[in-house]
Amino acid sequence: MAAPHPNAHLVHAADAARLAFARPLPRGAIPAALDTLAEALESQRASLITLAAGESALAADELAPEFARMTGTLRLFAAVARNGSWARPAIDTAAPLSIGPGHDCRSMLMPLGPVAVFGASNFPLAYGVCGGDTASALAAGCPVIVKEHPAHPRTGRALAALARAALDGCGLEGFFHYLHHEDPLDHATARALVAHPAVAAAGFTGSRVGGLALEAVARARPTPIPVFAEMGSANPVIITPAAATDRADDVARTLADAILLRHGQQCTCPGIILLHGTLDAGRGLIEALARRIGTAGARRMLAPWIADAFLRRIQDCRSAGANVLAGGAPAPEGHAAPVLLSTDVETFRASPTLHDECFGPSALVVNLPGFDSLAASPLPPSLTCTVITAGPSDPDAPPAVARAAASAGRVIIDGVPTGVRVCESMVHGGPFPATNTPHTTAVGPRAIERWCRPVTWQHSPDHLLPPAIQNANPLGLIRTVNGRLTSDPVGDPASGL
Amino acid sequence: MAAPHPNAHLVHAADAARLAFARPLPRGAIPAALDTLAEALESQRASLITLAAGESALAADELAPEFARMTGTLRLFAAVARNGSWARPAIDTAAPLSIGPGHDCRSMLMPLGPVAVFGASNFPLAYGVCGGDTASALAAGCPVIVKEHPAHPRTGRALAALARAALDGCGLEGFFHYLHHEDPLDHATARALVAHPAVAAAGFTGSRVGGLALEAVARARPTPIPVFAEMGSANPVIITPAAATDRADDVARTLADAILLRHGQQCTCPGIILLHGTLDAGRGLIEALARRIGTAGARRMLAPWIADAFLRRIQDCRSAGANVLAGGAPAPEGHAAPVLLSTDVETFRASPTLHDECFGPSALVVNLPGFDSLAASPLPPSLTCTVITAGPSDPDAPPAVARAAASAGRVIIDGVPTGVRVCESMVHGGPFPATNTPHTTAVGPRAIERWCRPVTWQHSPDHLLPPAIQNANPLGLIRTVNGRLTSDPVGDPASGL
């Protein structure tokens, strides 16, 4: 039964977010609120993990590192907001130029406004109510309106209560809102949220259908807004013949572990494995992988509808010409057993459905009749592409790595794509259809830039400028001044600027 | 009569651009080509200006600074490409972390692929065939395919011949293509270009109708691509009562000059003037402005269809409730006389058509019954918003500047929006509908970022990394290493990195 459409709540949240965004904030309120929220979450760690485990069928020891990532990301964005250099402040002082005008110009990134957050099914903590999108949007200075995920409403509500209290307590009243959403088939709240004129941007982690639907709503507005949608991908893995020869068992074990981690329910799950499978070594690797996948047990999936979708996708892949190599035994309602599929390169090339993510514990082996036929195989655009080599002198590595870089947001050499480091150099993003915004990342400090646009002030008196670009550099930021990075003040004869 | 559709030429250009993009380039080829092109253009300066003047009806002394901007921008992007730090290289070395994996990760911006360039009608040089989009796309490493502008095909072909020769001579064969387009009513080439699978992005400067049409084509592709469309704007000017009181004549003269510059055919032409017009001072300023606009003569416009569109827009504004204060006398075919319109704030609020750009020599005065009614007036999202004050202590300045920053890409205080400085802190962009991509700028070094997406390499041997993120820092770039900006190498015990 569909929940009543919570339009009144949405309108109230959107209006409150708009007002909060217009209000000047006490300096330091945002980082303090993010740190306070991290502390509040940590104080409820055990009960939140129990709640999330109960709703997601993820084990407590799978949720423990995710919990640490959630609070770590909040603290990271507190530090980013406290530092302020993320806003890319740039100053060009007045100067007579040989070409064009030489006005004093200063720019920085400014927050867009209230952000709608649509969290992931598979990371109820790290990409949930208090996850990366919420943390980065708040750090940018944007209020957030989080839509509940119907797969874990109780976890969501507990997180939301803590977020609301932490932010209210730090002077950020109106910066956090949470909209209930109990019926997974009812998309009215999601659509209404993206369509609301007070909403300035949206972050989404989930299926391609969902991401593109929200993007279409955003584009149909009188004033379109950006939707940053991370829509999953098949994350190809290329195994060179020398790697298969040198260490088939090691590679098979590592890959199987990555495929089975969290029962395959990761956006970076390695889903397509390309290798020269007619070689003895390639055959051996495939057999080792098949043994591991075939003997792994069925597990309950994140939600009943996710289990159903997984089984339908496997069936679609089989209809498109993929064969079951191992696994796939019938499982109780809401559960699924891991599956290893295989196909030849001609079938793979001819069947776009085989290029898409199969969200769950599965992978598709693409048998290359020779490793040089890799060049003729599609390499589906993805969040990640992995190249397994026999080491730095493997002659097949350079072209494979170059090809991977052209089709993915992140290239992994001799590793697995699962496990995303939270750091400046991380790109958790990638070409369409992995995301609809390949110029962005959803992980790491640069994720904050999604919620901003740059603004220039020309010929402004110092006191009308944001502090980040005032002469004295009161925030102590690293700024680009007349083309040079510096934290020196401007207009001080001693600094020469 | 429609020109035959140059599909064969387009397909040839797109294929050649795709092949060129896939080819490794000699180091330094791109900056050398950009500098060589600037030199080649300068060697033909007089004849190019004569050609452009003949086709655009712009005067030679209007085109001279534009010519300098074109070659200056090419040289700027040569310097940007030579430096390489624009790619935002970031390195996080392997480290045991308390939260999540600590892999060695390195990222930088990578070029998207062939870029389609749609130049502007109003800047045949600076935003034309060898203008800012071409220069920044080439600097990023993207081949360009320029669609001819039907308002100045001879200028375009002369520029294209020089570009082709300069790039070919520097080892960039296949990096420059030019498609003829003689019939302004035929959009088939433009659509086919954006739809071509080899094209990875597009830059457009022109009308909203044109920009949105190309964006729609780009989004309907199996793999959508970004279109960066700068679609003009009304560029509001807010005049405080104290400014009107202190220096009405000065403000009127400066504004009229900006409105009439290049006969109003600038994307930053000040098109809406908001002031307290019932004050004596406000009335005086409006009268002074009306005298100047009313006595300025008719001029030939850039193209006959641009003159027609201008006259239709003025008629639409009159139908929407704007009155003619001065000017607007009938003019010969292809010409137009400047016009000053006025309206009251209620009509302005009720008539969205009055919020849009009126491309040509005109401005609309919005009479505020009191300056505090500014808050109740729309401030159309624009490339620029200007605030004219009586100086730093003007009490009306702070709220007006804050409002301007929320609705524009660039805020000008006590100046005019025409005259865009080419510098790091320049934002030539802005909220929809001024552009469809408010996170970008079309002017200044950061314009290069439009043609790129970030890529991470994880756990890569040094020799498989792009030089920008190799340990030794062979290009001498400023990089973010473990969160700190430095040009030090990595892995050298002396650097501590």
Interface residues (C-beta under 8 A of the other chain):
Chain A: P65 A68 R69 G72 A90 I91 D92 L97 S98 I99 G100 P101 G102 H103 C105 R106 S107 M110 L112 R219 T223 P224 P226 P381 P392 A397 P398 V401 A405 A408 G409 R410 V411 I412 I413 D414 G415 G419 V420 R421 V422 C423 E424 S425 M426 V427 G429 P431 F432 P433 N436 P438 H439 T441 R446 E449 C452 R453 P454 V455 T456 W457 Q458 H459 S460 P461 H463 L464 I478 T480 G483 L485
Chain B: P65 A68 R69 G72 A90 I91 D92 L97 S98 I99 G100 P101 G102 H103 C105 R106 S107 M110 L112 R219 T223 P224 P226 P381 P392 A397 P398 V401 A405 A408 G409 R410 V411 I412 I413 D414 G415 G419 V420 R421 V422 C423 E424 S425 M426 V427 G429 P431 F432 P433 N436 P438 H439 T441 R446 E449 C452 R453 P454 V455 T456 W457 Q458 H459 S460 P461 H463 L464 I478 T480 G483 L485
